[in-house]
Amino acid sequence: MKVVVTGASGYMGRYVVKELLNRGHEVTAVDLHYKEVDTRAAFSDVSIFSGDKDIFMKLGQPDLCIHLAWRDGFIHNSPKHMEDLSKHFTFLYDMIKGGCRRIAVMGTMHEIGYWEGKVDAETPCRPLSQYGVAKNALRQSLLLLQEKENVNLYWLRAFYITGNDERNSSIFTKLIEAAEDGKEFFPFTSGKNQYDFIDIRELARRIVAASTQDEYTGIINVCSGKPVSLKDKVESFIREKGYQIRLDYGAFPDRPYDSPVIYGDSTIIDRIIRKQEEESTADEVHR
């Protein structure tokens, strides 16, 4: 399959490109630079925000577009989220109108806002940040467009991503910085909140699995489906890294707008993964 990946050198993009290539797909990477992007991919200097109606042709008429590009993804109230919203829609609209029949777009738990418990495709969205508002609006617009166009739309909703922590702005990033600065204690909350954590490599595997099948479209949670307390996850991270730093529990109060527990329903992605693994095993047997 010919695949275009936007945001190819970003936090998720490099892993998605590598996973696609390892599965035998032909990949065109699109970004402002290509540092650390697998060199087996082709690189394109086409601007996805150019407004060019022929962008599908200029990107090589791909079978699938995985749209990961997003400015200020770690700055949730940046004005750029709403500033860029129409540009994202225009790019994807022109890709669909040009003939791209598979569009996968990265969603986020921040579309949901405050919610307690499991999140599925029917969970109401009340976003509490500019990032969440923009993603939610793009999702709604694309789902309406899907009703009129012959296109498979995959809205891939991620939750709490770990791994390659030096390149994001999570609590794990701040913990690494504190440990490397020789700090003895790290100020912390109670750590009781439970989240759906997934390693960036496993996330890439799930993004590619969801995007390259036809049975399920619409909202697909590319998550673990397992709530884990922040305390347990951070303590485990400290042990794995061999850090001597200790958590100062209660130094920060628990924020009232953080859900006590939020995690994704992984039923669909688990089915997709299981089916693809079974097909792969069957292929090996018949070779």
VEXDREN-2710 file (C-alpha; in Angstrom, 1 decimal):
% VEXDREN-2710
k/r/px/py/pz
1/MET/0.0/0.0/0.0
2/LYS/1.2/3.5/-0.8
3/VAL/1.0/5.6/2.4
4/VAL/1.6/9.3/3.1
5/VAL/2.5/10.2/6.7
6/THR/2.3/13.8/7.7
7/GLY/4.2/15.0/10.8
8/ALA/6.6/12.2/9.9
9/SER/9.5/13.5/12.1
10/GLY/7.3/14.3/15.1
11/TYR/7.0/12.5/18.4
12/MET/4.7/9.8/16.9
13/GLY/5.6/10.1/13.2
14/ARG/9.0/8.5/13.2
15/TYR/7.6/5.3/14.9
16/VAL/4.6/5.1/12.5
17/VAL/6.9/5.5/9.5
18/LYS/9.2/2.7/10.7
19/GLU/6.2/0.4/11.5
20/LEU/4.7/0.9/8.1
21/LEU/8.0/0.2/6.4
22/ASN/8.6/-2.9/8.5
23/ARG/5.2/-4.2/7.3
24/GLY/6.2/-3.7/3.6
25/HIS/4.3/-0.6/2.8
26/GLU/5.6/2.2/0.4
27/VAL/5.9/5.3/2.6
28/THR/6.2/9.0/1.7
29/ALA/7.2/11.1/4.7
30/VAL/5.9/14.7/4.9
31/ASP/7.3/17.3/7.4
32/LEU/9.4/20.4/7.7
33/HIS/12.5/18.3/8.3
34/TYR/13.4/14.6/8.4
35/LYS/15.8/14.2/11.3
36/GLU/15.7/10.6/12.6
37/VAL/13.1/9.5/10.0
38/ASP/13.8/6.0/8.5
39/THR/15.7/6.6/5.3
40/ARG/13.8/3.7/3.6
41/ALA/10.9/6.2/3.2
42/ALA/10.6/8.8/0.4
43/PHE/10.7/12.4/1.5
44/SER/8.4/15.1/0.2
45/ASP/8.7/18.9/0.4
46/VAL/5.0/19.5/-0.4
47/SER/3.3/21.9/2.0
48/ILE/0.1/20.3/3.4
49/PHE/-1.2/23.8/4.2
50/SER/-0.6/25.2/0.7
51/GLY/-4.3/25.0/-0.2
52/ASP/-3.3/23.3/-3.4
53/LYS/-6.3/21.5/-4.8
54/ASP/-4.0/19.0/-6.6
55/ILE/-2.2/18.0/-3.4
56/PHE/-3.3/14.3/-3.7
57/MET/-1.6/14.1/-7.1
58/LYS/1.5/16.0/-5.8
59/LEU/1.8/13.5/-2.9
60/GLY/1.9/10.6/-5.3
61/GLN/-1.7/9.5/-5.2
62/PRO/-1.4/7.5/-2.0
63/ASP/-3.9/4.7/-1.0
64/LEU/-3.8/6.0/2.6
65/CYS/-3.0/9.2/4.3
66/ILE/-2.0/9.1/8.0
67/HIS/-2.4/12.6/9.3
68/LEU/-0.3/13.1/12.4
69/ALA/0.9/16.7/11.8
70/TRP/-0.2/19.2/14.5
71/ARG/1.5/22.3/15.8
72/ASP/1.9/22.8/19.6
73/GLY/0.4/19.4/20.5
74/PHE/2.0/19.7/23.9
75/ILE/0.8/23.3/24.5
76/HIS/-2.9/22.7/25.0
77/ASN/-4.1/26.3/25.1
78/SER/-2.0/27.6/22.2
79/PRO/-4.0/29.8/19.8
80/LYS/-2.4/27.9/16.9
81/HIS/-4.8/25.0/17.4
82/MET/-7.8/27.1/16.3
83/GLU/-5.7/29.1/13.8
84/ASP/-4.7/25.9/12.0
85/LEU/-8.1/24.1/12.2
86/SER/-9.4/25.1/8.8
87/LYS/-6.1/24.3/7.2
88/HIS/-6.2/20.8/8.5
89/PHE/-9.7/20.3/7.2
90/THR/-8.9/21.9/3.8
91/PHE/-5.9/19.6/3.4
92/LEU/-7.9/16.4/4.2
93/TYR/-10.9/17.6/2.1
94/ASP/-8.6/18.1/-0.9
95/MET/-7.0/14.7/-0.4
96/ILE/-10.4/13.0/-0.3
97/LYS/-11.7/15.0/-3.3
98/GLY/-8.5/14.1/-5.2
99/GLY/-9.1/10.4/-4.7
100/CYS/-7.6/9.3/-1.4
101/ARG/-9.9/6.6/-0.2
102/ARG/-8.3/6.0/3.2
103/ILE/-7.8/8.9/5.7
104/ALA/-6.5/8.2/9.2
105/VAL/-6.3/11.2/11.6
106/MET/-4.8/11.3/15.1
107/GLY/-7.3/12.1/17.8
108/THR/-6.9/12.6/21.5
109/MET/-8.4/12.0/24.9
110/HIS/-8.5/15.8/25.2
111/GLU/-11.6/15.8/23.0
112/ILE/-13.5/14.2/25.8
113/GLY/-12.8/16.7/28.6
114/TYR/-13.7/15.6/32.1
115/TRP/-15.0/12.0/32.2
116/GLU/-14.9/9.2/34.8
117/GLY/-14.4/5.7/33.5
118/LYS/-14.2/4.0/30.1
119/VAL/-14.3/6.0/26.9
120/ASP/-15.9/4.5/23.8
121/ALA/-17.1/5.9/20.5
122/GLU/-20.3/7.1/22.0
123/THR/-18.8/9.0/25.0
124/PRO/-19.9/12.7/24.8
125/CYS/-17.2/15.2/24.1
126/ARG/-16.9/18.4/26.2
127/PRO/-13.3/19.5/25.6
128/LEU/-11.6/21.8/28.1
129/SER/-8.7/23.1/26.1
130/GLN/-8.1/24.8/22.7
131/TYR/-6.3/21.6/21.6
132/GLY/-9.3/19.5/22.6
133/VAL/-11.8/21.9/21.0
134/ALA/-9.9/22.0/17.7
135/LYS/-9.4/18.2/17.5
136/ASN/-13.1/17.7/18.3
137/ALA/-14.2/20.1/15.6
138/LEU/-12.0/18.5/13.0
139/ARG/-13.4/15.0/14.0
140/GLN/-17.0/16.2/13.7
141/SER/-16.4/17.9/10.3
142/LEU/-14.7/14.8/8.9
143/LEU/-17.3/12.4/10.1
144/LEU/-20.0/14.6/8.3
145/LEU/-17.8/14.6/5.2
146/GLN/-17.5/10.8/5.3
147/GLU/-21.3/10.4/5.0
148/LYS/-21.1/12.0/1.6
149/GLU/-17.8/10.6/0.2
150/ASN/-16.6/7.2/-0.7
151/VAL/-13.8/7.2/1.9
152/ASN/-12.7/5.1/4.9
153/LEU/-12.2/7.6/7.8
154/TYR/-10.2/6.3/10.8
155/TRP/-10.3/8.7/13.8
156/LEU/-7.5/7.2/16.0
157/ARG/-7.9/8.4/19.6
158/ALA/-4.9/8.2/21.8
159/PHE/-4.7/8.5/25.6
160/TYR/-1.5/8.9/27.7
161/ILE/1.6/8.2/25.6
162/THR/4.9/7.1/27.2
163/GLY/8.3/6.3/25.8
164/ASN/10.9/8.6/24.1
165/ASP/10.1/10.9/27.0
166/GLU/13.0/13.3/26.3
167/ARG/10.9/14.6/23.4
168/ASN/7.6/15.4/25.0
169/SER/6.5/17.5/28.0
170/SER/4.9/14.9/30.2
171/ILE/5.6/14.2/33.9
172/PHE/8.2/11.7/32.8
173/THR/10.1/14.3/30.9
174/LYS/10.1/16.5/34.0
175/LEU/11.2/13.6/36.2
176/ILE/14.1/12.8/33.8
177/GLU/15.2/16.5/34.1
178/ALA/15.0/16.5/37.9
179/ALA/16.9/13.2/38.2
180/GLU/19.7/14.4/35.8
181/ASP/19.9/17.6/37.9
182/GLY/20.6/15.5/40.9
183/LYS/17.4/16.3/42.8
184/GLU/16.7/14.1/45.8
185/PHE/12.9/14.6/45.7
186/PHE/10.3/15.2/43.0
187/PRO/7.2/17.2/44.0
188/PHE/4.2/15.1/43.2
189/THR/0.4/14.8/43.8
190/SER/-1.2/11.9/45.6
191/GLY/-0.7/9.9/42.3
192/LYS/-4.1/8.2/42.8
193/ASN/-5.5/9.2/39.4
194/GLN/-5.7/6.3/36.9
195/TYR/-4.9/6.7/33.2
196/ASP/-4.6/4.6/30.0
197/PHE/-0.8/4.5/29.4
198/ILE/0.7/3.1/26.1
199/ASP/4.3/3.1/24.9
200/ILE/4.9/5.0/21.7
201/ARG/6.1/1.9/19.9
202/GLU/3.0/0.0/20.7
203/LEU/0.9/3.0/19.8
204/ALA/2.6/3.1/16.4
205/ARG/1.7/-0.6/15.9
206/ARG/-1.9/0.1/16.7
207/ILE/-2.1/3.2/14.5
208/VAL/-0.8/1.2/11.5
209/ALA/-3.0/-1.8/12.3
210/ALA/-6.2/0.3/12.5
211/SER/-5.4/2.3/9.3
212/THR/-4.6/-0.6/7.1
213/GLN/-7.9/-2.6/7.5
214/ASP/-11.4/-2.1/6.1
215/GLU/-13.7/-3.7/8.7
216/TYR/-13.8/-0.9/11.2
217/THR/-13.9/2.8/10.5
218/GLY/-14.8/5.9/12.5
219/ILE/-13.5/6.4/16.1
220/ILE/-11.0/3.7/17.1
221/ASN/-9.3/4.0/20.4
222/VAL/-5.6/3.1/19.8
223/CYS/-5.0/2.5/23.5
224/SER/-4.2/-0.2/26.1
225/GLY/-7.7/-0.3/27.6
226/LYS/-6.1/-0.7/31.1
227/PRO/-6.3/2.0/33.7
228/VAL/-3.1/2.3/35.8
229/SER/-2.5/4.7/38.7
230/LEU/-0.1/7.5/38.0
231/LYS/1.7/6.5/41.3
232/ASP/2.4/3.0/40.1
233/LYS/3.5/4.1/36.6
234/VAL/5.9/6.7/37.9
235/GLU/7.4/4.5/40.6
236/SER/7.9/1.8/37.9
237/PHE/9.5/4.4/35.6
238/ILE/12.0/5.4/38.4
239/ARG/12.9/1.8/39.0
240/GLU/13.4/1.0/35.3
241/LYS/15.7/4.1/35.0
242/GLY/17.6/3.2/38.1
243/TYR/17.1/6.7/39.5
244/GLN/17.6/7.5/43.2
245/ILE/15.1/10.3/43.2
246/ARG/12.0/9.9/45.5
247/LEU/8.5/11.2/45.0
248/ASP/7.3/13.9/47.4
249/TYR/3.7/12.8/47.7
250/GLY/1.2/15.6/48.4
251/ALA/3.6/18.5/47.4
252/PHE/1.0/19.4/44.8
253/PRO/-2.8/19.0/45.4
254/ASP/-4.8/16.8/43.1
255/ARG/-6.5/19.0/40.5
256/PRO/-10.3/19.0/40.7
257/TYR/-10.6/18.9/36.9
258/ASP/-8.5/15.7/36.5
259/SER/-10.6/12.6/36.3
260/PRO/-10.0/10.0/39.0
261/VAL/-10.0/7.4/36.3
262/ILE/-10.2/7.6/32.5
263/TYR/-9.3/4.9/30.0
264/GLY/-10.2/3.8/26.5
265/ASP/-12.4/1.0/25.3
266/SER/-9.8/-1.1/23.4
267/THR/-12.3/-3.7/22.1
268/ILE/-12.1/-2.7/18.4
269/ILE/-8.3/-2.3/18.2
270/ASP/-7.8/-5.6/20.1
271/ARG/-10.0/-7.3/17.5
272/ILE/-8.0/-5.7/14.7
273/ILE/-4.7/-6.7/16.1
274/ARG/-5.8/-10.3/16.9
275/LYS/-7.2/-10.8/13.4
276/GLN/-4.0/-9.4/11.7
277/GLU/-1.8/-11.7/13.9
278/GLU/-4.0/-14.7/13.0
279/GLU/-3.7/-13.9/9.3
280/SER/0.1/-13.4/9.6
281/THR/0.4/-16.8/11.3
282/ALA/-1.7/-18.4/8.6
283/ASP/0.5/-16.9/5.9
284/GLU/3.6/-18.3/7.6
285/VAL/2.1/-21.8/7.8
286/HIS/1.3/-21.8/4.1
287/ARG/4.8/-20.6/2.9
END
